[in-house]
Amino acid sequence: MKYYLNFLSFALVCSLVLLNLGCKKDPPKVIPTLTTTVTNITAVSATVTGSIEDDGGSAITMRGVCWNTNPEPTTINLKVSVGLGEGLFSTTITGLLPGSTYYIRSYAVNSIGTGYGNQVSISTPAILPAITTTPLSAITATTATGGGTITNDGGAPITSRGVCWDINQNPTILSAASSASNPEILVLNAKTTDGSGTGSFVSSMTGLNPGTTYYVRAYAINSVGTSYGNQIIGTTLAVLPTVTTTAATNITESSLTCGGVITYDGGSAVTARGVCWSTTQNPTTSNSKTNDGTGSSSYLSSVTGLSPGTTYYLRAYATNSMGTAYGDQKSAITLATPPTVNTLAVNPNTETTATGGGNIASDGGSPVTARGICWSTNQSPTILNNRTLNGTGTGSFTSSMTGLTTNTTYYVRAYATNAIGTSYGSESSVVLYLNVPGPNVTDADGNLYNSVRIGSQIWMAKNLRSRKYLNGDILPNITDNTQWSLATQGAYCNFLNSESTGVIYGYLYNYYAVTDNRNICPAGWHVPTREEWLVLINYLGGDNVASSKIRVSGLTYWNHNKGTNSSGFGALGISWRGDDGLFYYSLGSGAYWWTNSVFSNTYPFYTYLYSDPNNLRVGYGQYFEKSAGVSVRCVKDL
C-alpha cells in the first residue's frame, strides 16, 4: 500500500510537471544582433570582422559586410557576403579609393530581416598620383612642347604638376633644382610648373640645347609625394655652328696666318672648317679657302697665293649637317713688292728705230708711277741708260727706240717703278741689220745664191733662176708667146728668151709657178707675201727712200743712176713679160717681183721699181695677171 501511494504521488508530480510544460509560450523572434571591427586599413582595402551576438531566434541565412562613403551603409550599398550561421566572420574589402572616408557595418540576415553591427568609419591613406607623359611635339632647336595626363590624384589634391627633363635618363624635379643651382653645367636638368589638379596639361620646354637628346617625364605632386609618368625621348634640331675668326698674323707679300675658334658645334659634328678669303667683303667657301680638318676646337690656317699690297677680307667657317657658319670678318693688307714686268719682243722698224714694250702683270700692291723700256749696247740695261717713259699703271705698253745705229746689238729690258722700287723684265736684244751677209743657199737646180740681212728679214741677193721645183719636177721653158699666154701651169722664161740674160737677171715666172705647192724657192725659203715686201720697204724708209737703197748704182743695169744699194739687195732692171706673151720695155727700165698674195682671183699683187721716177711700191694691174712673167726674189722663213 505504501509503495502504491508513493507511486501515485510520483505520478501526480509528473503529471503536474508535464501540464506546466505544455502550457509555456515560445519567446518572440527578432533580427540578429552583431558587432563590427575594422583592422589592416590600406589605401584601397581594409579587414572587417563581424561577431553575431544573437541570431534573433532564427537561423542566420546570410552575413557579410557593407560600406559606403555616406553614414549608415546598408546592403543596397557596396557589400560582400561571408557565409552563414552564427559566430565570428572576417573578410577584406577592396576597391577603396585612397584618401577617402568610408563607413562600414557588418550585417546578418535571418527570417525576420537584416541586422547591422555598429558603424565604423575609416579614412584610407592617400597615395602618389597616377600620371602619364605626353609625347613631345613642336620640337625646335631650343624648345619643345610636352605635357602629361593625371588620371588619379592618389586621394590627395595635386598641388603642382609639369614636366622635367635631362640629358640623362629618369629625370626628377629634385635633380632639376640641384642642377639649376650650378651655372657651370652646360645642359641643365630642368622642369616646368603647370598648375595643379588632375586632367591633362601642356608644358612649354625652353632653354634647350640644339641637336641634343633629352629624356622627359611628366610629374605630379600631392601630399604623399611626387610621381612620374613614363619616360619620353626627344632630340632637338641642330643649328649652325658658332665660330669666331682670329686676327691675321705673319703677313707677307703673298701669305698670312689666320684661323678660327669653334665655340659650339650647333649640336651636329663639324665636318669641315677653315678660313675663306676674298678681295671683296663677306667671303664664303665659294671663294678661296683652306681646309683645316674637322671637330670643335681652335685651329690655324695658312693662307697662301695672295697678291702683294692687296686688302683681303677673311672669315673662319665651320660646316655641320645644317650648313656652313661664318665667323666675324677680319681684314689684312699684304706687303707690297716691286712690280712684275715682262719684256715684249723688240722688232726693227727702220734702220735707226725699233719698237719694243712690256707688260706689267702686277703692280706689286703699289701703284706703278713710271714704266717703259731701257736699252744699252751693254747687257742688263737700267733706267740710268737710254729709256722711254710710257705712262703709269699696269697692262701692256709699246715703246719706240730711236737714234739707233745699224748692225749694232742693243740689249733691251722693260721696267716698272712703284713705291717699293724698280723692277725689270727679262732681257731682249735687237740688231738693226743692213747689208749684212746672210747664209748662202742653193736652189733645186743647184744654183748658189748669197743672201743679205735687212732688218728682221733675210733676202736672197739675186733673183731666182731655178728650172725645177723643190721636189725636182722640171718647169717648162715656154718661149712661144701664144703658148705662154694660154698656160695654166707653172712655167719660166728668159727675158727676150736670152739664156745669158737669165744668168744675170734671173728667170721670169708665171704666177702658177709661184703658187704651186711644190715650191720653186729653196728649202726654208719662200716667195714673200705683200706684207713682207712692205716690211722691207718701210724698214728702208718708205717708197722713195727704199728704192735707191735696193738698186745697184750706175747705168749698167739701170737707165737712170739713182741707186746706192746700201741695203745689199742688189736689184737689177730686168723688166717683164706680159700675159699676152710679149716682152715689154727693155732691160734697165724697171724691176718687177711676184708676191704670194692676190688682190683678186685675176690680179696677184706684185712689187715694182721703175728706173724713173724713183719709187718702190707694191700693187696690181693690167698685164700682170697670172700668166704674166715676173721675177721672183725669195725670203728666208722666220
C-alpha positions in Angstrom: 0.0 0.0 0.0 2.8 2.2 1.0 4.5 1.6 -2.3 1.3 2.2 -4.1 0.8 5.6 -2.5 4.4 6.7 -3.4 3.8 5.7 -6.9 0.7 7.7 -7.1 2.5 10.7 -5.6 5.3 10.4 -8.3 2.7 10.1 -11.0 0.9 13.1 -9.8 4.0 15.2 -9.6 5.0 14.1 -13.2 1.5 15.0 -14.4 1.8 18.4 -12.9 5.2 18.9 -14.5 4.0 17.8 -17.9 1.0 20.0 -17.5 3.2 23.0 -16.8 5.5 22.3 -19.7 2.8 22.0 -22.2 1.3 25.3 -21.2 4.6 27.6 -21.5 4.7 30.1 -24.6 7.8 30.3 -27.1 9.9 33.7 -27.0 9.4 36.1 -30.0 11.9 36.0 -32.9 13.9 39.2 -33.9 16.7 40.4 -36.3 20.2 39.3 -35.4 22.5 41.5 -33.3 26.2 41.7 -34.1 29.3 43.9 -33.8 31.8 45.3 -36.3 35.5 45.8 -36.0 37.9 47.1 -38.8 41.7 46.4 -39.0 44.5 46.4 -41.5 43.4 49.6 -43.2 45.3 50.5 -46.5 44.7 52.9 -49.3 42.5 50.5 -51.1 41.4 47.9 -48.7 40.5 47.0 -45.0 39.9 43.9 -43.0 36.4 43.8 -41.4 35.4 41.3 -38.7 31.8 40.7 -37.7 30.6 39.0 -34.5 27.0 37.8 -34.3 25.9 38.1 -30.7 22.3 36.8 -31.2 20.7 35.2 -34.2 17.4 36.8 -33.0 15.7 33.4 -32.6 16.0 32.5 -36.3 18.8 30.9 -38.3 21.3 33.2 -40.0 20.9 32.7 -43.7 23.4 35.4 -44.9 26.1 37.5 -43.3 28.8 39.9 -44.5 30.0 43.5 -44.6 28.6 46.6 -46.3 30.2 50.0 -46.7 29.7 53.4 -48.3 31.2 56.9 -48.3 28.0 58.1 -46.5 27.0 57.0 -43.0 24.7 54.1 -42.2 25.6 51.9 -45.2 23.2 49.1 -46.0 23.2 46.0 -48.2 21.9 48.2 -51.0 25.3 49.8 -51.0 28.6 48.1 -51.5 28.7 44.8 -49.7 30.3 41.4 -49.5 28.8 38.1 -48.2 30.7 35.9 -45.9 28.8 32.6 -45.5 26.0 32.0 -42.9 25.5 30.9 -39.3 26.4 32.4 -36.0 29.8 33.3 -34.7 32.8 35.4 -36.0 33.4 36.0 -39.6 36.0 38.1 -41.3 36.7 39.5 -44.8 38.9 42.0 -46.7 37.1 44.6 -48.6 38.9 46.1 -51.6 38.5 48.7 -54.3 38.6 51.5 -51.9 39.8 54.9 -53.0 42.9 56.3 -51.4 42.4 59.3 -49.1 38.7 58.7 -48.7 36.4 58.3 -45.7 34.3 55.1 -45.6 31.5 54.0 -43.2 31.5 50.2 -42.6 29.0 47.8 -40.9 28.7 44.1 -40.6 25.4 42.6 -41.3 23.4 39.4 -40.8 20.2 38.2 -42.2 17.6 35.8 -40.6 14.0 35.1 -41.3 12.9 38.3 -39.6 15.2 40.6 -41.5 18.7 42.1 -41.6 20.6 43.2 -38.6 23.6 45.6 -38.7 26.5 45.8 -36.4 27.9 49.1 -35.1 29.2 51.5 -37.7 32.9 52.0 -38.0 34.3 55.0 -40.0 37.8 54.8 -41.5 40.0 57.0 -43.7 42.1 55.3 -46.3 45.6 56.8 -46.6 46.4 58.9 -49.8 49.0 57.6 -52.3 51.1 59.1 -55.1 49.2 60.4 -58.2 48.8 58.3 -61.4 50.2 60.2 -64.4 51.3 59.5 -68.0 53.7 61.6 -70.1 52.5 63.1 -73.4 54.8 62.6 -76.4 56.9 65.7 -77.4 55.8 67.9 -80.3 56.7 71.2 -81.9 60.4 70.4 -81.4 62.8 73.2 -82.4 66.5 73.8 -81.7 65.8 75.2 -78.3 62.2 74.5 -77.4 59.6 71.6 -77.4 56.1 71.0 -76.2 55.4 68.3 -73.7 52.8 67.6 -71.0 51.0 64.9 -69.2 47.7 63.5 -68.0 46.9 62.9 -64.3 44.3 60.1 -64.2 44.2 59.9 -60.4 45.3 62.3 -57.7 46.1 59.4 -55.3 43.5 60.6 -52.8 45.2 64.0 -52.2 45.0 67.2 -54.1 47.6 67.8 -56.8 49.5 70.8 -55.7 51.9 71.0 -58.6 52.4 69.4 -61.9 54.6 69.7 -65.1 57.4 68.0 -66.9 61.1 67.6 -66.0 63.9 66.7 -68.4 67.6 66.0 -68.6 70.3 64.6 -70.9 70.4 61.6 -68.5 67.7 59.1 -68.1 64.9 59.3 -65.5 65.0 63.0 -64.7 63.4 64.2 -61.4 62.4 67.5 -60.0 64.9 67.2 -57.3 67.9 66.9 -59.6 66.4 69.7 -61.6 66.6 72.0 -58.6 70.1 70.9 -57.8 71.4 71.3 -61.4 69.8 74.7 -61.8 71.9 75.9 -59.0 75.1 75.1 -60.8 75.6 77.5 -63.7 78.7 75.6 -64.9 76.5 72.7 -66.1 76.0 73.2 -69.9 72.8 71.2 -70.2 70.6 71.5 -67.1 68.1 69.1 -65.8 65.0 71.4 -65.8 61.3 71.4 -65.2 58.1 73.3 -65.8 55.3 74.1 -63.4 51.9 73.9 -65.0 49.3 74.5 -62.3 47.5 71.9 -60.1 44.7 69.4 -60.2 44.0 66.4 -62.3 43.5 66.0 -66.0 45.7 66.8 -69.0 48.1 69.7 -69.2 50.6 71.1 -71.8 54.2 72.2 -70.9 56.4 74.5 -72.8 60.0 73.4 -72.6 62.5 76.2 -73.3 66.3 76.8 -72.9 67.1 73.5 -74.7 70.4 73.0 -76.5 70.3 72.3 -80.2 71.0 68.8 -81.5 70.6 67.3 -78.0 68.7 64.2 -76.9 66.6 64.8 -73.9 64.8 62.4 -71.5 61.4 63.8 -70.4 58.9 62.7 -67.7 55.7 64.3 -66.6 55.3 64.7 -62.8 52.6 65.4 -60.3 52.8 66.3 -56.6 50.3 65.6 -53.8 50.7 65.4 -50.0 52.2 62.0 -50.3 55.0 63.0 -52.7 55.9 63.2 -56.4 55.1 60.6 -59.0 56.4 60.5 -62.6 55.0 59.4 -65.9 56.6 57.2 -68.5 59.8 58.5 -70.0 59.7 60.1 -73.4 62.8 60.7 -75.6 63.2 63.6 -78.0 66.1 65.3 -79.9 66.2 69.0 -80.6 67.1 70.2 -84.0 70.7 71.1 -84.7 71.8 74.6 -85.7 74.7 76.1 -87.5 78.0 76.1 -85.5 79.3 79.1 -83.7 82.7 80.2 -84.9 84.9 83.3 -84.4 87.8 84.4 -86.6 91.2 85.1 -85.2 93.3 88.1 -86.4 95.7 87.7 -89.2 99.4 87.3 -88.3 102.7 86.5 -90.1 101.7 88.7 -93.0 104.0 88.7 -96.1 103.5 89.8 -99.7 101.8 86.5 -100.6 100.7 84.8 -97.4 99.4 85.1 -93.9 98.2 83.1 -90.9 94.6 83.2 -89.8 92.3 80.8 -88.1 89.2 80.2 -86.1 87.7 79.1 -82.8 84.6 76.9 -82.9 82.8 77.6 -79.6 79.8 75.4 -80.3 79.2 72.7 -82.9 75.4 73.5 -83.1 74.5 70.0 -81.9 76.0 68.4 -85.0 79.5 67.3 -85.7 81.7 69.8 -87.5 82.8 68.0 -90.8 84.8 70.9 -92.3 86.4 74.0 -91.1 88.9 76.6 -92.3 89.3 80.2 -93.5 87.8 81.7 -96.7 89.0 85.0 -98.2 88.4 87.4 -101.0 89.3 90.9 -102.0 85.6 91.7 -101.6 83.8 91.7 -98.2 82.0 88.8 -96.7 83.9 85.9 -98.4 82.3 82.5 -98.5 83.5 79.0 -99.2 82.8 79.6 -102.9 85.8 81.9 -102.8 89.3 80.9 -101.9 89.5 78.8 -98.8 91.6 76.4 -96.6 90.5 73.0 -95.3 91.7 72.5 -91.7 90.2 69.2 -90.5 87.0 68.6 -88.5 85.8 68.9 -85.0 85.2 71.7 -82.5 88.3 73.4 -81.4 90.7 76.1 -82.3 92.7 75.9 -85.5 95.2 77.8 -87.6 95.1 78.2 -91.4 97.9 79.0 -93.8 96.5 81.4 -96.4 98.8 81.4 -99.5 98.7 82.6 -103.1 97.9 86.2 -102.2 98.8 89.2 -104.3 101.2 91.9 -102.8 99.9 95.1 -101.4 96.3 93.9 -101.5 93.5 94.2 -98.9 91.9 90.8 -98.2 88.8 90.0 -96.2 88.9 86.8 -94.2 86.3 84.8 -92.3 86.6 81.5 -90.4 84.0 78.9 -91.4 82.6 75.7 -89.9 80.3 73.2 -91.5 77.9 70.7 -89.9 74.8 68.9 -91.1 72.8 72.1 -91.0 75.1 74.1 -93.3 78.1 76.4 -93.0 78.5 79.2 -90.5 81.0 82.1 -90.7 82.9 84.0 -88.1 83.3 87.7 -87.8 85.2 89.3 -90.7 88.8 90.3 -90.4 90.9 92.2 -92.9 94.6 92.3 -93.7 96.8 94.0 -96.2 99.7 92.0 -97.7 103.1 93.6 -98.1 103.8 95.4 -101.4 106.7 94.4 -103.7 108.3 95.8 -106.8 106.1 95.4 -109.9 106.2 92.2 -112.0 107.0 93.2 -115.6 107.7 91.2 -118.8 109.7 92.5 -121.7 108.0 92.2 -125.1 109.9 91.3 -128.3 111.8 94.1 -129.9 111.3 94.5 -133.6 113.2 96.7 -136.0 111.1 99.4 -137.6 113.7 101.3 -139.7 117.5 101.4 -140.0 117.6 103.6 -136.9 114.4 102.8 -134.9 112.9 99.7 -133.3 109.7 99.0 -131.4 109.7 97.3 -128.0 107.5 97.3 -125.0 106.4 95.5 -121.9 103.5 94.1 -119.9 103.1 94.8 -116.2 101.4 91.8 -114.9 101.3 93.1 -111.3 101.9 96.4 -109.7 103.2 94.7 -106.6 100.4 96.2 -104.5 101.6 99.7 -105.0 100.7 102.0 -108.0 103.1 102.0 -110.9 104.4 105.5 -111.2 106.7 105.1 -114.2 107.2 102.5 -116.9 108.9 102.0 -120.2 111.9 100.3 -121.8 115.6 100.9 -121.3 118.4 99.9 -123.6 122.2 99.9 -124.0 124.9 98.3 -126.0 125.9 96.6 -122.8 123.8 93.8 -121.2 121.4 94.4 -118.3 120.5 98.0 -119.1 118.8 100.1 -116.4 116.9 103.3 -116.3 120.2 105.1 -115.9 120.8 104.2 -119.6 118.6 105.1 -122.5 115.0 104.8 -121.7 111.4 105.7 -122.6 108.6 106.9 -120.4 105.3 105.2 -121.2 102.9 106.5 -118.6 101.8 104.7 -115.4 99.7 101.8 -114.3 99.7 98.1 -115.2 99.0 96.4 -118.5 100.8 96.4 -121.8 102.6 99.3 -123.5 104.6 99.9 -126.6 107.8 101.9 -126.8 109.8 103.3 -129.7 113.6 103.3 -129.6 115.2 106.0 -131.8 118.7 107.1 -132.7 120.0 103.6 -133.1 123.0 102.5 -135.2 122.7 99.8 -137.8 124.5 96.5 -137.3 124.8 97.1 -133.6 123.4 94.8 -130.9 121.2 96.6 -128.4 120.1 95.0 -125.1 116.6 95.9 -124.0 114.6 95.5 -120.8 111.1 96.7 -119.8 110.9 98.4 -116.4 108.3 99.5 -114.0 108.6 101.6 -110.8 106.4 101.7 -107.7 106.9 102.9 -104.1 109.0 99.9 -103.3 111.4 100.2 -106.2 112.1 99.5 -109.9 111.9 96.0 -111.4 113.0 94.8 -114.8 111.7 92.3 -117.3 113.9 89.7 -118.9 116.4 90.9 -121.4 115.8 91.0 -125.1 118.1 92.1 -127.9 117.8 93.6 -131.3 120.2 94.4 -134.2 119.2 96.8 -137.0 120.8 94.8 -139.8 121.6 96.5 -143.0 123.6 94.9 -145.8 124.9 92.1 -143.5 125.7 88.9 -145.3 123.3 86.0 -144.5 123.7 82.3 -145.2 124.4 81.0 -148.7 121.6 79.0 -150.2 121.2 76.5 -153.2 118.1 76.1 -155.2 116.6 72.8 -156.6 118.6 73.4 -159.8 121.9 73.6 -158.0 122.4 77.4 -158.3 124.2 79.1 -155.4 122.9 82.4 -154.0 124.3 84.8 -151.5 121.8 86.3 -149.0 121.6 89.6 -147.1 120.1 90.6 -143.7 118.0 93.6 -143.9 116.2 94.4 -140.6 114.5 91.3 -139.3 114.4 89.6 -142.8 117.0 87.7 -144.8 116.6 88.0 -148.6 118.4 86.3 -151.5 120.8 88.8 -153.0 119.8 87.8 -156.6 116.6 86.9 -158.5 115.7 83.2 -158.7 116.8 81.2 -161.7 115.7 77.6 -160.9 114.2 75.5 -163.6 112.9 72.9 -161.0 110.5 72.8 -158.2 111.9 71.8 -154.8 110.9 68.2 -155.3 112.9 68.0 -158.6 110.0 68.4 -161.0 111.0 70.5 -164.0 109.2 73.7 -165.0 108.7 74.1 -168.8 110.6 76.9 -170.5 107.9 78.4 -172.8 109.3 80.7 -175.5 106.2 80.9 -177.7 104.0 83.9 -177.0 100.7 82.2 -177.6 101.6 79.1 -175.5 102.8 81.4 -172.8 99.6 83.3 -172.7 97.5 80.1 -172.6 99.5 78.3 -169.9 97.7 77.4 -166.7 100.6 75.5 -165.1 103.9 76.8 -163.8 106.4 77.9 -166.4 109.5 80.1 -166.8 111.4 82.0 -169.5 114.4 84.3 -170.0 113.8 87.9 -170.8 113.7 88.1 -174.6 114.3 84.3 -174.5 118.0 85.0 -174.0 119.7 82.5 -171.8 122.6 84.9 -171.0 120.1 87.4 -169.7 118.6 84.7 -167.4 122.1 84.0 -165.9 122.5 87.7 -164.9 119.0 88.8 -164.2 117.3 85.6 -163.2 114.3 84.0 -164.8 110.7 85.2 -165.3 108.0 83.0 -163.9 104.2 83.0 -164.3 102.1 83.1 -161.2 101.1 79.5 -161.4 104.7 78.6 -160.6 104.7 80.9 -157.6 101.7 79.3 -156.0 102.5 75.7 -156.8 102.8 73.7 -153.6 105.9 72.1 -154.9 107.7 75.4 -154.1 110.1 77.0 -156.5 112.2 78.5 -153.7 114.9 76.6 -151.9 114.1 74.7 -148.8 113.5 77.0 -145.8 112.7 79.9 -148.2 109.5 81.2 -149.8 108.0 83.7 -152.2 107.4 86.8 -150.0 103.9 88.0 -149.2 102.7 91.5 -149.9 103.1 92.3 -146.2 106.7 91.0 -146.2 107.6 93.3 -149.1 106.0 96.3 -147.2 108.2 95.4 -144.1 111.2 95.7 -146.3 110.1 99.0 -147.9 109.2 100.6 -144.6 112.3 99.4 -142.9 114.4 101.1 -145.6 112.5 104.4 -145.2 109.4 104.2 -147.5 108.8 104.2 -151.2 111.2 106.9 -152.4 114.0 106.2 -149.9 113.9 102.4 -150.2 114.0 102.4 -153.9 117.6 103.8 -154.1 118.7 101.5 -151.3 117.8 98.3 -153.0 119.0 99.0 -156.6 122.6 98.8 -157.8 124.3 102.0 -158.7 125.5 103.0 -162.1 124.0 102.8 -165.6 125.0 99.2 -166.3 121.7 97.7 -165.2 119.5 100.8 -165.0 118.6 103.5 -167.4 119.0 106.1 -164.6 121.7 106.2 -162.0 119.6 106.6 -158.8 120.8 103.7 -156.8 123.2 103.2 -153.8 122.4 99.5 -153.0 123.2 100.4 -149.4 120.9 97.6 -148.3 122.8 95.0 -150.3 119.5 93.9 -152.0 121.1 94.2 -155.5 118.1 95.0 -157.7 118.7 94.9 -161.5 116.3 96.3 -164.1 115.1 93.2 -166.0 111.6 94.4 -167.0 108.8 91.8 -167.5 106.7 89.6 -169.9 103.0 90.4 -170.4 100.2 87.9 -170.0 99.9 88.1 -173.8 103.4 86.6 -174.1 105.0 89.8 -175.3 108.2 91.2 -173.6 107.7 94.8 -172.5 110.2 97.6 -172.4 113.9 97.0 -172.2 116.5 95.9 -169.8 117.2 98.7 -167.3 113.7 100.2 -167.5 112.4 98.6 -164.3 112.2 95.6 -162.0 109.2 93.5 -161.0 108.7 90.8 -158.4 105.8 88.5 -157.6 104.3 88.4 -154.1 102.5 85.4 -152.8 99.3 87.5 -152.2 96.4 88.2 -154.5 94.2 91.3 -154.9 91.5 89.2 -156.6 91.2 86.0 -158.5 92.5 87.7 -161.6 95.2 90.0 -160.3 98.0 89.0 -157.9 100.0 91.6 -156.0 103.5 92.4 -157.4 106.2 94.7 -156.3 107.6 97.1 -158.9 110.6 99.5 -159.1 110.8 101.9 -162.0 114.1 103.3 -163.3 112.5 106.7 -163.2 110.6 108.0 -161.2 112.5 106.6 -158.3 110.0 104.7 -156.2 109.4 101.2 -154.9 105.8 100.0 -154.4 103.5 97.0 -154.2 100.5 96.9 -156.5 98.5 95.1 -159.1 97.2 95.9 -162.6 96.5 95.1 -166.2 99.0 92.9 -168.0 100.0 91.5 -164.6 97.5 88.7 -164.5 98.6 85.1 -163.5 100.0 84.5 -167.0 102.4 87.4 -166.8 106.2 86.7 -166.5 107.7 88.3 -163.4 110.9 87.9 -161.4 111.0 86.0 -158.1 113.1 87.1 -155.1 112.9 84.6 -152.2 112.9 85.4 -148.5 114.0 83.1 -145.7 111.4 81.5 -143.4 111.3 83.0 -139.9 
